[in-house]
Amino acid sequence: MKKKMISAIGAVVIGLSATVGGGAAMAEDKYKEIVNVSHRGASAYAPEHTMVSYEMGEKMHGDYIEIDLQMTNDGQLIAMHDVKVDRTTNGSGLVKDFTLEEIKQLDAGSWFNEKYPQFANPEYEGLKVPTLEEVFQKFGKNKSYYIETKSPDVYPGMEKELIRLVDKYEINKEKLLVQSFSAESLKVMHDLDPSIKLVQLLSYKTNAAITDAEIEEMKQYAMGVGPNHTYLNEEYVQKVVNSGLELHPYTVNDKERMQQLIDWGVTGMFTNYPDLLHEVKKGK
């Protein structure tokens, strides 16, 4: 009963605020704060993890350049989602078996034209796989980067090399987030450089639930969590956000779901369509 009364009072307050225009302003502020992460760049429109895709993500109002890391046989960090080159290049095999020079011979764009003819562009043919170093060189130290250590168990020393490049290019750590499904990898990052902000990725196969103990454990090293959005519910979102953690679900590609997640209280999200999320934030 008490809960119902509080809810009723809350509804009246919201109603009054809206009447005087305060509610609209509050809602607008809430939408402005939502972090728009261009998933692998604007990967709905251009070949993922290419310079073209990253640039397009920026133009479509993405807040972060999101980079998945793999490591070559000669220890170079490259932007690629899979441990194999097969899906996004004309090559075949494991990234760890290629030197950087061999990776640079691959065509990382033509596959996109074949798979998504509605967005095909002749200029995508022959695009190259970028290194993390090249991304830093192109976009600069004050850009916002959201970097994932992929399969760190396959690549010993990945975290140390990432931090070396971050320091070499004087990347603004206030605008840098590092994420991983591997808690071990994030803890290594935390030990190497406690100033780097970390996000724990999570994957749910059924209705998402999280315990207070899990939240407290993650808060020891991470400032946020990134679950797949499919099985999220409002109770989960509120619990995580009220604990003080950021919540950036992945990968949200339709406006209705974006709207719902924002209403539930997420603080950001990953999308292949940063332009759509920008429209939702603008109330379009």
PASEBA-1860 file (N, C-alpha, C; in nm, 3 decimals):
! residues 284
1> MKKKMISA> 0.084/-0.121/0.000/0.000/0.000/0.000/0.087/0.125/0.000 ~ 0.190/0.118/0.088/0.281/0.233/0.098/0.349/0.259/-0.036 ~ 0.389/0.148/-0.102/0.455/0.158/-0.232/0.364/0.224/-0.335 ~ 0.235/0.182/-0.331/0.136/0.238/-0.424/0.120/0.388/-0.403 ~ 0.118/0.429/-0.272/0.104/0.572/-0.241/0.222/0.651/-0.295 ~ 0.343/0.595/-0.275/0.463/0.664/-0.324/0.457/0.676/-0.475 ~ 0.415/0.567/-0.543/0.403/0.570/-0.689/0.304/0.676/-0.733 ~ 0.192/0.683/-0.661/0.088/0.781/-0.695/0.140/0.924/-0.679
9> IGAVVIGL> 0.213/0.946/-0.567/0.271/1.078/-0.542/0.370/1.113/-0.654 ~ 0.454/1.011/-0.691/0.550/1.031/-0.798/0.481/1.070/-0.928 ~ 0.370/1.003/-0.957/0.296/1.031/-1.081/0.244/1.174/-1.081 ~ 0.196/1.219/-0.964/0.144/1.356/-0.953/0.255/1.456/-0.976 ~ 0.372/1.428/-0.913/0.486/1.519/-0.927/0.528/1.529/-1.073 ~ 0.537/1.411/-1.140/0.575/1.410/-1.282/0.473/1.487/-1.364 ~ 0.347/1.465/-1.332/0.239/1.535/-1.403/0.250/1.685/-1.388 ~ 0.278/1.730/-1.264/0.292/1.874/-1.238/0.411/1.931/-1.313
17> SATVGGGA> 0.524/1.855/-1.310/0.645/1.902/-1.379/0.618/1.920/-1.527 ~ 0.549/1.819/-1.585/0.521/1.824/-1.728/0.434/1.945/-1.761 ~ 0.342/1.975/-1.669/0.250/2.087/-1.692/0.325/2.219/-1.704 ~ 0.428/2.234/-1.621/0.502/2.360/-1.625/0.624/2.353/-1.719 ~ 0.635/2.242/-1.790/0.744/2.229/-1.887/0.868/2.164/-1.831 ~ 0.873/2.138/-1.700/0.991/2.078/-1.638/1.013/1.936/-1.683 ~ 0.905/1.860/-1.700/0.916/1.719/-1.737/0.984/1.704/-1.871 ~ 0.947/1.788/-1.967/1.006/1.781/-2.100/1.156/1.807/-2.092
25> AMAEDKYK> 1.192/1.907/-2.011/1.335/1.941/-1.997/1.412/1.825/-1.934 ~ 1.352/1.764/-1.829/1.418/1.652/-1.761/1.437/1.536/-1.857 ~ 1.334/1.506/-1.935/1.342/1.396/-2.031/1.450/1.422/-2.134 ~ 1.457/1.548/-2.179/1.557/1.584/-2.279/1.698/1.565/-2.226 ~ 1.720/1.605/-2.100/1.851/1.588/-2.037/1.888/1.440/-2.028 ~ 1.789/1.359/-1.991/1.813/1.215/-1.977/1.860/1.156/-2.111 ~ 1.795/1.198/-2.219/1.828/1.145/-2.350/1.966/1.191/-2.396 ~ 2.004/1.313/-2.360/2.135/1.367/-2.399/2.248/1.285/-2.337
33> EIVNVSHR> 2.225/1.232/-2.219/2.331/1.162/-2.146/2.351/1.019/-2.194 ~ 2.262/0.968/-2.279/2.275/0.831/-2.327/2.396/0.819/-2.419 ~ 2.487/0.727/-2.387/2.608/0.708/-2.467/2.574/0.627/-2.592 ~ 2.607/0.685/-2.708/2.579/0.625/-2.838/2.708/0.561/-2.890 ~ 2.718/0.428/-2.878/2.841/0.358/-2.919/2.821/0.297/-3.057 ~ 2.898/0.345/-3.154/2.893/0.291/-3.291/2.959/0.153/-3.291 ~ 2.879/0.050/-3.300/2.926/-0.088/-3.287/3.010/-0.129/-3.408 ~ 3.142/-0.144/-3.386/3.237/-0.174/-3.494/3.235/-0.063/-3.600
41> GASAYAPE> 3.208/0.057/-3.556/3.182/0.169/-3.647/3.034/0.168/-3.683 ~ 2.999/0.239/-3.789/2.858/0.235/-3.836/2.843/0.110/-3.921 ~ 2.847/-0.006/-3.856/2.866/-0.133/-3.927/2.745/-0.180/-4.004 ~ 2.631/-0.112/-3.991/2.516/-0.144/-4.076/2.538/-0.089/-4.217 ~ 2.621/0.014/-4.229/2.634/0.087/-4.355/2.769/0.070/-4.424 ~ 2.867/0.019/-4.354/3.003/0.007/-4.410/3.072/-0.113/-4.346 ~ 3.176/-0.166/-4.410/3.244/-0.284/-4.357/3.299/-0.259/-4.215 ~ 3.259/-0.346/-4.124/3.295/-0.329/-3.983/3.446/-0.321/-3.962
49> HTMVSYEM> 3.484/-0.244/-3.862/3.624/-0.230/-3.822/3.716/-0.191/-3.938 ~ 3.666/-0.095/-4.018/3.752/-0.029/-4.117/3.749/0.120/-4.087 ~ 3.844/0.192/-4.138/3.848/0.337/-4.114/3.721/0.404/-4.164 ~ 3.669/0.354/-4.278/3.546/0.409/-4.335/3.430/0.395/-4.237 ~ 3.420/0.278/-4.176/3.312/0.252/-4.081/3.325/0.341/-3.957 ~ 3.447/0.357/-3.908/3.469/0.443/-3.791/3.434/0.589/-3.823 ~ 3.476/0.635/-3.941/3.446/0.773/-3.980/3.296/0.795/-3.995 ~ 3.228/0.695/-4.053/3.085/0.706/-4.072/3.013/0.709/-3.937
57> GEKMHGDY> 3.062/0.631/-3.841/3.004/0.631/-3.707/3.010/0.769/-3.644 ~ 3.122/0.838/-3.665/3.137/0.975/-3.615/3.036/1.069/-3.680 ~ 3.024/1.059/-3.812/2.932/1.147/-3.885/2.787/1.124/-3.842 ~ 2.757/1.001/-3.798/2.621/0.967/-3.756/2.601/0.989/-3.606 ~ 2.691/1.069/-3.546/2.679/1.113/-3.406/2.707/1.004/-3.304 ~ 2.785/0.904/-3.343/2.832/0.808/-3.243/2.929/0.876/-3.147 ~ 2.920/0.842/-3.020/3.006/0.906/-2.919/3.142/0.838/-2.908 ~ 3.147/0.710/-2.941/3.271/0.632/-2.925/3.306/0.560/-3.054
65> IEIDLQMT> 3.436/0.544/-3.078/3.486/0.450/-3.178/3.507/0.318/-3.105 ~ 3.433/0.217/-3.145/3.442/0.087/-3.076/3.534/-0.005/-3.155 ~ 3.636/-0.058/-3.088/3.739/-0.138/-3.155/3.755/-0.272/-3.084 ~ 3.732/-0.381/-3.159/3.763/-0.516/-3.110/3.907/-0.546/-3.146 ~ 3.981/-0.605/-3.053/4.122/-0.631/-3.077/4.151/-0.780/-3.095 ~ 4.229/-0.810/-3.197/4.295/-0.938/-3.214/4.445/-0.909/-3.227 ~ 4.527/-1.013/-3.218/4.672/-0.993/-3.220/4.738/-1.084/-3.324 ~ 4.825/-1.024/-3.405/4.892/-1.100/-3.510/5.005/-1.185/-3.454
73> NDGQLIAM> 5.059/-1.270/-3.541/5.170/-1.357/-3.504/5.293/-1.280/-3.459 ~ 5.309/-1.157/-3.512/5.423/-1.075/-3.473/5.385/-0.967/-3.371 ~ 5.276/-0.993/-3.297/5.245/-0.911/-3.180/5.179/-0.778/-3.206 ~ 5.119/-0.758/-3.324/5.052/-0.632/-3.356/4.902/-0.642/-3.326 ~ 4.849/-0.541/-3.259/4.706/-0.536/-3.229/4.631/-0.481/-3.350 ~ 4.532/-0.558/-3.399/4.453/-0.514/-3.514/4.306/-0.508/-3.476 ~ 4.230/-0.432/-3.555/4.086/-0.416/-3.533/4.012/-0.525/-3.609 ~ 3.964/-0.625/-3.537/3.887/-0.733/-3.598/3.807/-0.804/-3.490
81> HDVKVDRT> 3.684/-0.841/-3.523/3.598/-0.904/-3.423/3.630/-1.051/-3.402 ~ 3.652/-1.125/-3.510/3.666/-1.270/-3.500/3.811/-1.312/-3.482 ~ 3.829/-1.431/-3.424/3.966/-1.486/-3.414/4.015/-1.534/-3.550 ~ 3.921/-1.555/-3.643/3.956/-1.593/-3.780/3.931/-1.476/-3.874 ~ 4.004/-1.474/-3.985/3.987/-1.367/-4.082/3.878/-1.398/-4.185 ~ 3.823/-1.517/-4.181/3.736/-1.569/-4.288/3.612/-1.482/-4.315 ~ 3.542/-1.438/-4.211/3.413/-1.373/-4.231/3.426/-1.234/-4.292 ~ 3.527/-1.160/-4.252/3.534/-1.018/-4.292/3.651/-0.986/-4.386
89> TNGSGLVK> 3.714/-1.088/-4.440/3.817/-1.064/-4.542/3.808/-1.175/-4.648 ~ 3.892/-1.166/-4.748/3.899/-1.272/-4.849/4.003/-1.378/-4.814 ~ 4.051/-1.374/-4.689/4.148/-1.472/-4.643/4.084/-1.584/-4.565 ~ 4.168/-1.673/-4.513/4.119/-1.786/-4.435/4.224/-1.824/-4.330 ~ 4.176/-1.847/-4.208/4.268/-1.889/-4.103/4.260/-1.801/-3.979 ~ 4.338/-1.837/-3.879/4.340/-1.767/-3.751/4.429/-1.642/-3.757 ~ 4.381/-1.535/-3.698/4.460/-1.411/-3.695/4.598/-1.436/-3.638 ~ 4.606/-1.519/-3.534/4.733/-1.540/-3.464/4.839/-1.610/-3.552
97> DFTLEEIK> 4.792/-1.667/-3.665/4.887/-1.733/-3.755/4.935/-1.641/-3.867 ~ 4.883/-1.518/-3.873/4.922/-1.421/-3.975/5.020/-1.319/-3.917 ~ 5.117/-1.277/-3.996/5.194/-1.158/-3.961/5.111/-1.036/-4.001 ~ 5.149/-0.920/-3.952/5.078/-0.798/-3.991/5.089/-0.775/-4.141 ~ 5.205/-0.801/-4.195/5.225/-0.782/-4.340/5.126/-0.868/-4.420 ~ 5.103/-0.991/-4.373/5.009/-1.081/-4.441/4.865/-1.033/-4.424 ~ 4.833/-0.984/-4.304/4.698/-0.929/-4.279/4.671/-0.812/-4.373 ~ 4.773/-0.731/-4.397/4.757/-0.611/-4.481/4.736/-0.644/-4.630
105> QLDAGSWF> 4.760/-0.769/-4.668/4.733/-0.810/-4.807/4.586/-0.841/-4.829 ~ 4.510/-0.855/-4.721/4.371/-0.901/-4.732/4.276/-0.787/-4.770 ~ 4.168/-0.824/-4.836/4.060/-0.733/-4.873/3.954/-0.740/-4.763 ~ 3.936/-0.629/-4.690/3.843/-0.628/-4.576/3.712/-0.557/-4.608 ~ 3.685/-0.534/-4.739/3.564/-0.459/-4.774/3.468/-0.527/-4.870 ~ 3.520/-0.606/-4.962/3.435/-0.663/-5.068/3.325/-0.753/-5.013 ~ 3.353/-0.825/-4.906/3.253/-0.914/-4.847/3.125/-0.839/-4.813 ~ 3.141/-0.713/-4.767/3.026/-0.633/-4.726/2.935/-0.605/-4.845
113> NEKYPQFA> 2.996/-0.570/-4.959/2.918/-0.541/-5.080/2.836/-0.662/-5.124 ~ 2.894/-0.779/-5.106/2.823/-0.903/-5.144/2.710/-0.934/-5.046 ~ 2.735/-0.911/-4.919/2.635/-0.947/-4.816/2.525/-0.843/-4.804 ~ 2.560/-0.716/-4.823/2.462/-0.607/-4.807/2.457/-0.521/-4.934 ~ 2.403/-0.577/-5.043/2.404/-0.503/-5.170/2.333/-0.368/-5.163 ~ 2.235/-0.355/-5.069/2.163/-0.228/-5.059/2.254/-0.115/-5.011 ~ 2.366/-0.148/-4.945/2.460/-0.046/-4.898/2.596/-0.058/-4.967 ~ 2.601/-0.135/-5.075/2.728/-0.160/-5.144/2.787/-0.030/-5.200
121> NPEYEGLK> 2.920/-0.026/-5.198/2.992/0.091/-5.250/3.122/0.039/-5.312 ~ 3.149/0.071/-5.439/3.273/0.024/-5.503/3.398/0.063/-5.424 ~ 3.390/0.174/-5.349/3.507/0.219/-5.272/3.540/0.127/-5.155 ~ 3.446/0.039/-5.119/3.473/-0.055/-5.010/3.565/-0.169/-5.053 ~ 3.573/-0.193/-5.183/3.658/-0.302/-5.234/3.804/-0.271/-5.202 ~ 3.870/-0.369/-5.142/4.012/-0.353/-5.114/4.047/-0.278/-4.988 ~ 3.947/-0.244/-4.906/3.977/-0.179/-4.778/4.068/-0.268/-4.693 ~ 4.153/-0.205/-4.615/4.251/-0.278/-4.534/4.208/-0.289/-4.387
129> VPTLEEVF> 4.256/-0.393/-4.322/4.237/-0.410/-4.178/4.328/-0.311/-4.106 ~ 4.273/-0.222/-4.023/4.360/-0.126/-3.954/4.422/-0.185/-3.827 ~ 4.540/-0.136/-3.794/4.597/-0.166/-3.663/4.541/-0.067/-3.562 ~ 4.549/-0.101/-3.434/4.508/-0.007/-3.330/4.592/0.120/-3.339 ~ 4.721/0.101/-3.368/4.811/0.216/-3.378/4.765/0.311/-3.488 ~ 4.723/0.257/-3.601/4.676/0.340/-3.712/4.548/0.415/-3.675 ~ 4.461/0.350/-3.599/4.338/0.416/-3.554/4.372/0.534/-3.463 ~ 4.464/0.511/-3.370/4.507/0.620/-3.280/4.571/0.734/-3.360
137> QKFGKNKS> 4.653/0.698/-3.459/4.721/0.800/-3.540/4.619/0.884/-3.618 ~ 4.517/0.819/-3.669/4.418/0.888/-3.753/4.324/0.977/-3.671 ~ 4.274/0.925/-3.561/4.168/0.997/-3.488/4.219/1.080/-3.371 ~ 4.340/1.053/-3.326/4.402/1.141/-3.226/4.376/1.103/-3.081 ~ 4.446/1.174/-2.994/4.449/1.137/-2.852/4.323/1.177/-2.776 ~ 4.246/1.270/-2.828/4.129/1.318/-2.754/3.996/1.261/-2.804 ~ 4.004/1.163/-2.894/3.883/1.096/-2.939/3.838/0.998/-2.830 ~ 3.708/0.965/-2.830/3.656/0.867/-2.733/3.666/0.727/-2.794
145> YYIETKSP> 3.739/0.640/-2.726/3.759/0.503/-2.773/3.696/0.403/-2.676 ~ 3.634/0.301/-2.732/3.572/0.193/-2.653/3.635/0.064/-2.706 ~ 3.731/0.009/-2.635/3.816/-0.099/-2.687/3.789/-0.230/-2.614 ~ 3.776/-0.338/-2.692/3.753/-0.469/-2.631/3.873/-0.561/-2.650 ~ 3.918/-0.621/-2.541/4.019/-0.726/-2.551/3.944/-0.856/-2.583 ~ 3.956/-0.900/-2.709/3.889/-1.021/-2.754/3.981/-1.141/-2.731 ~ 3.925/-1.252/-2.686/4.000/-1.378/-2.671/4.139/-1.356/-2.610 ~ 4.146/-1.288/-2.495/4.278/-1.258/-2.438/4.357/-1.383/-2.400
153> DVYPGMEK> 4.286/-1.494/-2.378/4.356/-1.620/-2.347/4.438/-1.669/-2.467 ~ 4.397/-1.627/-2.589/4.469/-1.667/-2.711/4.593/-1.579/-2.731 ~ 4.590/-1.460/-2.673/4.695/-1.360/-2.700/4.761/-1.312/-2.570 ~ 4.855/-1.389/-2.516/4.925/-1.344/-2.395/4.992/-1.209/-2.418 ~ 4.977/-1.120/-2.323/5.042/-0.989/-2.334/4.960/-0.883/-2.406 ~ 4.837/-0.920/-2.447/4.752/-0.825/-2.518/4.728/-0.697/-2.437 ~ 4.701/-0.714/-2.309/4.669/-0.599/-2.222/4.789/-0.504/-2.209 ~ 4.906/-0.563/-2.193/5.028/-0.483/-2.179/5.054/-0.401/-2.305
161> ELIRLVDK> 5.034/-0.464/-2.423/5.055/-0.395/-2.550/4.951/-0.284/-2.571 ~ 4.829/-0.310/-2.529/4.724/-0.207/-2.538/4.762/-0.085/-2.456 ~ 4.805/-0.106/-2.334/4.842/0.005/-2.248/4.966/0.078/-2.303 ~ 5.059/0.002/-2.360/5.178/0.065/-2.420/5.137/0.164/-2.529 ~ 5.043/0.123/-2.615/4.999/0.211/-2.723/4.916/0.329/-2.672 ~ 4.835/0.303/-2.572/4.757/0.412/-2.509/4.852/0.519/-2.455 ~ 4.958/0.473/-2.389/5.056/0.568/-2.332/5.140/0.634/-2.441 ~ 5.179/0.556/-2.542/5.261/0.611/-2.651/5.190/0.726/-2.722
169> YEINKEKL> 5.061/0.710/-2.744/4.984/0.812/-2.817/4.910/0.908/-2.723 ~ 4.945/0.899/-2.595/4.889/0.991/-2.493/4.737/1.000/-2.504 ~ 4.674/0.882/-2.520/4.528/0.877/-2.531/4.466/0.929/-2.402 ~ 4.368/1.016/-2.416/4.298/1.074/-2.300/4.220/0.964/-2.228 ~ 4.268/0.925/-2.112/4.208/0.811/-2.040/4.070/0.843/-1.982 ~ 4.039/0.971/-1.975/3.904/1.009/-1.932/3.801/0.972/-2.039 ~ 3.847/0.959/-2.164/3.756/0.930/-2.276/3.780/0.790/-2.333 ~ 3.846/0.706/-2.254/3.878/0.570/-2.295/3.804/0.470/-2.206
177> LVQSFSAE> 3.738/0.373/-2.270/3.678/0.261/-2.197/3.735/0.132/-2.255 ~ 3.766/0.038/-2.168/3.812/-0.094/-2.213/3.716/-0.199/-2.159 ~ 3.669/-0.285/-2.248/3.571/-0.387/-2.210/3.622/-0.526/-2.245 ~ 3.564/-0.626/-2.180/3.597/-0.764/-2.213/3.495/-0.857/-2.147 ~ 3.476/-0.974/-2.209/3.398/-1.079/-2.143/3.484/-1.146/-2.036 ~ 3.615/-1.131/-2.049/3.709/-1.195/-1.956/3.735/-1.106/-1.835 ~ 3.684/-1.149/-1.721/3.711/-1.075/-1.596/3.861/-1.076/-1.568 ~ 3.928/-1.186/-1.603/4.072/-1.197/-1.580/4.148/-1.089/-1.658
185> SLKVMHDL> 4.107/-1.070/-1.784/4.172/-0.968/-1.868/4.152/-0.829/-1.809 ~ 4.030/-0.801/-1.762/4.003/-0.670/-1.704/4.082/-0.650/-1.575 ~ 4.098/-0.756/-1.498/4.175/-0.744/-1.374/4.323/-0.720/-1.403 ~ 4.372/-0.782/-1.510/4.510/-0.756/-1.554/4.525/-0.608/-1.592 ~ 4.428/-0.559/-1.669/4.428/-0.417/-1.707/4.428/-0.329/-1.582 ~ 4.343/-0.363/-1.488/4.330/-0.284/-1.364/4.461/-0.282/-1.286 ~ 4.527/-0.397/-1.281/4.655/-0.405/-1.209/4.764/-0.324/-1.281 ~ 4.763/-0.329/-1.415/4.865/-0.257/-1.491/4.845/-0.106/-1.488
193> DPSIKLVQ> 4.716/-0.065/-1.492/4.686/0.079/-1.491/4.547/0.102/-1.430 ~ 4.540/0.126/-1.300/4.412/0.143/-1.231/4.332/0.265/-1.279 ~ 4.397/0.355/-1.354/4.326/0.476/-1.399/4.237/0.449/-1.521 ~ 4.254/0.335/-1.588/4.175/0.304/-1.707/4.038/0.251/-1.665 ~ 3.933/0.307/-1.724/3.796/0.269/-1.688/3.755/0.142/-1.763 ~ 3.699/0.048/-1.689/3.672/-0.085/-1.743/3.523/-0.119/-1.739 ~ 3.481/-0.201/-1.836/3.342/-0.245/-1.846/3.339/-0.397/-1.862 ~ 3.264/-0.463/-1.777/3.251/-0.609/-1.782/3.138/-0.648/-1.876
201> LLSYKTNA> 3.174/-0.717/-1.985/3.073/-0.767/-2.078/3.008/-0.894/-2.021 ~ 2.879/-0.908/-2.047/2.802/-1.023/-1.998/2.714/-1.076/-2.109 ~ 2.690/-1.206/-2.108/2.602/-1.267/-2.208/2.499/-1.354/-2.138 ~ 2.372/-1.324/-2.163/2.263/-1.400/-2.103/2.191/-1.483/-2.209 ~ 2.156/-1.606/-2.174/2.084/-1.696/-2.266/1.936/-1.704/-2.230 ~ 1.902/-1.647/-2.115/1.763/-1.644/-2.070/1.744/-1.516/-1.990 ~ 1.628/-1.498/-1.927/1.599/-1.372/-1.857/1.715/-1.327/-1.769 ~ 1.762/-1.206/-1.791/1.879/-1.154/-1.721/1.850/-1.135/-1.572
209> AITDAEIE> 1.943/-1.181/-1.491/1.935/-1.162/-1.346/2.077/-1.143/-1.295 ~ 2.090/-1.060/-1.193/2.222/-1.033/-1.137/2.210/-1.019/-0.986 ~ 2.304/-1.076/-0.913/2.297/-1.073/-0.766/2.375/-0.954/-0.712 ~ 2.346/-0.918/-0.588/2.421/-0.811/-0.521/2.569/-0.848/-0.513 ~ 2.597/-0.977/-0.488/2.735/-1.023/-0.477/2.810/-1.006/-0.610 ~ 2.742/-1.037/-0.721/2.804/-1.021/-0.853/2.835/-0.873/-0.881 ~ 2.741/-0.788/-0.845/2.761/-0.644/-0.865/2.880/-0.595/-0.783 ~ 2.886/-0.635/-0.658/2.995/-0.591/-0.570/3.130/-0.641/-0.620
217> EMKQYAMG> 3.132/-0.764/-0.671/3.256/-0.820/-0.725/3.303/-0.738/-0.844 ~ 3.212/-0.707/-0.936/3.250/-0.631/-1.057/3.292/-0.488/-1.023 ~ 3.231/-0.432/-0.921/3.266/-0.294/-0.882/3.408/-0.283/-0.828 ~ 3.471/-0.396/-0.797/3.609/-0.394/-0.749/3.705/-0.349/-0.860 ~ 3.665/-0.372/-0.987/3.755/-0.338/-1.097/3.687/-0.264/-1.212 ~ 3.554/-0.271/-1.222/3.484/-0.213/-1.336/3.393/-0.097/-1.294 ~ 3.370/-0.006/-1.390/3.277/0.105/-1.365/3.144/0.084/-1.437 ~ 3.136/-0.025/-1.514/3.012/-0.050/-1.586/3.001/-0.194/-1.632
225> VGPNHTYL> 2.882/-0.230/-1.679/2.859/-0.363/-1.736/2.793/-0.348/-1.873 ~ 2.820/-0.448/-1.958/2.765/-0.448/-2.093/2.700/-0.581/-2.125 ~ 2.571/-0.598/-2.092/2.502/-0.723/-2.123/2.438/-0.719/-2.262 ~ 2.413/-0.837/-2.320/2.331/-0.839/-2.441/2.191/-0.793/-2.403 ~ 2.129/-0.714/-2.492/2.003/-0.648/-2.455/1.882/-0.742/-2.458 ~ 1.893/-0.853/-2.529/1.777/-0.936/-2.563/1.694/-0.977/-2.442 ~ 1.762/-1.013/-2.333/1.691/-1.069/-2.218/1.683/-0.972/-2.100 ~ 1.712/-0.845/-2.125/1.706/-0.747/-2.017/1.562/-0.716/-1.978
233> NEEYVQKV> 1.545/-0.676/-1.854/1.415/-0.630/-1.804/1.439/-0.506/-1.719 ~ 1.332/-0.437/-1.689/1.345/-0.310/-1.617/1.405/-0.327/-1.478 ~ 1.368/-0.435/-1.411/1.419/-0.460/-1.276/1.571/-0.475/-1.278 ~ 1.622/-0.548/-1.375/1.767/-0.567/-1.390/1.836/-0.432/-1.412 ~ 1.782/-0.355/-1.508/1.842/-0.225/-1.542/1.848/-0.135/-1.419 ~ 1.737/-0.126/-1.347/1.731/-0.039/-1.230/1.829/-0.084/-1.121 ~ 1.839/-0.215/-1.102/1.928/-0.268/-0.998/2.074/-0.232/-1.029 ~ 2.114/-0.251/-1.154/2.252/-0.222/-1.192/2.282/-0.072/-1.183
241> VNSGLELH> 2.195/0.009/-1.241/2.218/0.153/-1.244/2.214/0.212/-1.102 ~ 2.121/0.166/-1.021/2.112/0.217/-0.883/2.232/0.176/-0.798 ~ 2.305/0.074/-0.843/2.425/0.032/-0.769/2.542/0.126/-0.797 ~ 2.525/0.212/-0.898/2.632/0.305/-0.935/2.710/0.265/-1.058 ~ 2.678/0.149/-1.115/2.746/0.104/-1.237/2.678/0.163/-1.361 ~ 2.758/0.192/-1.463/2.703/0.227/-1.594/2.648/0.100/-1.658 ~ 2.552/0.117/-1.748/2.492/0.001/-1.815/2.480/0.029/-1.965 ~ 2.562/-0.042/-2.045/2.568/-0.021/-2.190/2.535/-0.152/-2.262
249> PYTVNDKE> 2.408/-0.185/-2.282/2.374/-0.310/-2.350/2.412/-0.309/-2.498 ~ 2.428/-0.428/-2.552/2.460/-0.447/-2.694/2.359/-0.545/-2.754 ~ 2.343/-0.553/-2.882/2.360/-0.453/-2.986/2.217/-0.418/-3.029 ~ 2.177/-0.293/-3.010/2.036/-0.252/-3.021/2.016/-0.179/-3.154 ~ 1.935/-0.239/-3.241/1.927/-0.188/-3.377/1.789/-0.139/-3.421 ~ 1.691/-0.135/-3.330/1.563/-0.075/-3.370/1.520/0.029/-3.269 ~ 1.452/0.131/-3.319/1.422/0.250/-3.239/1.328/0.221/-3.122 ~ 1.236/0.131/-3.143/1.141/0.099/-3.036/1.212/0.041/-2.914
257> RMQQLIDW> 1.306/-0.051/-2.941/1.382/-0.111/-2.830/1.475/-0.008/-2.767 ~ 1.535/0.077/-2.848/1.620/0.184/-2.794/1.541/0.269/-2.695 ~ 1.423/0.307/-2.739/1.334/0.390/-2.655/1.301/0.320/-2.523 ~ 1.267/0.192/-2.532/1.231/0.116/-2.413/1.347/0.108/-2.315 ~ 1.465/0.079/-2.366/1.582/0.067/-2.279/1.616/0.200/-2.211 ~ 1.602/0.309/-2.286/1.626/0.441/-2.227/1.524/0.467/-2.117 ~ 1.399/0.434/-2.143/1.294/0.453/-2.042/1.320/0.369/-1.917 ~ 1.380/0.253/-1.935/1.412/0.167/-1.820/1.529/0.222/-1.740
265> GVTGMFTN> 1.616/0.303/-1.805/1.724/0.366/-1.730/1.866/0.332/-1.771 ~ 1.886/0.266/-1.889/2.024/0.238/-1.930/2.098/0.369/-1.952 ~ 2.230/0.363/-1.942/2.310/0.486/-1.954/2.377/0.498/-2.092 ~ 2.359/0.397/-2.175/2.413/0.399/-2.310/2.383/0.267/-2.378 ~ 2.423/0.254/-2.505/2.404/0.126/-2.575/2.488/0.122/-2.701 ~ 2.513/0.000/-2.747/2.583/-0.026/-2.872/2.479/-0.043/-2.982 ~ 2.511/0.012/-3.100/2.420/-0.004/-3.213/2.498/-0.001/-3.344 ~ 2.451/-0.080/-3.441/2.507/-0.073/-3.576/2.454/0.049/-3.651
273> YPDLLHEV> 2.352/0.114/-3.592/2.285/0.228/-3.655/2.291/0.350/-3.562 ~ 2.410/0.410/-3.547/2.420/0.526/-3.457/2.328/0.642/-3.498 ~ 2.295/0.649/-3.626/2.204/0.754/-3.672/2.064/0.736/-3.614 ~ 2.020/0.610/-3.600/1.887/0.584/-3.543/1.882/0.620/-3.395 ~ 1.987/0.583/-3.322/1.991/0.616/-3.179/1.995/0.768/-3.162 ~ 2.067/0.835/-3.248/2.072/0.983/-3.244/1.932/1.040/-3.262 ~ 1.855/0.984/-3.353/1.717/1.030/-3.377/1.631/1.006/-3.253 ~ 1.645/0.890/-3.191/1.569/0.860/-3.069/1.603/0.960/-2.959
281> KKGK> 1.732/0.988/-2.945/1.776/1.086/-2.843/1.719/1.226/-2.871 ~ 1.698/1.254/-2.999/1.641/1.385/-3.037/1.489/1.386/-3.031 ~ 1.430/1.270/-3.000/1.285/1.262/-2.992/1.217/1.247/-3.125 ~ 1.289/1.197/-3.226/1.233/1.181/-3.361/1.179/1.039/-3.381
END
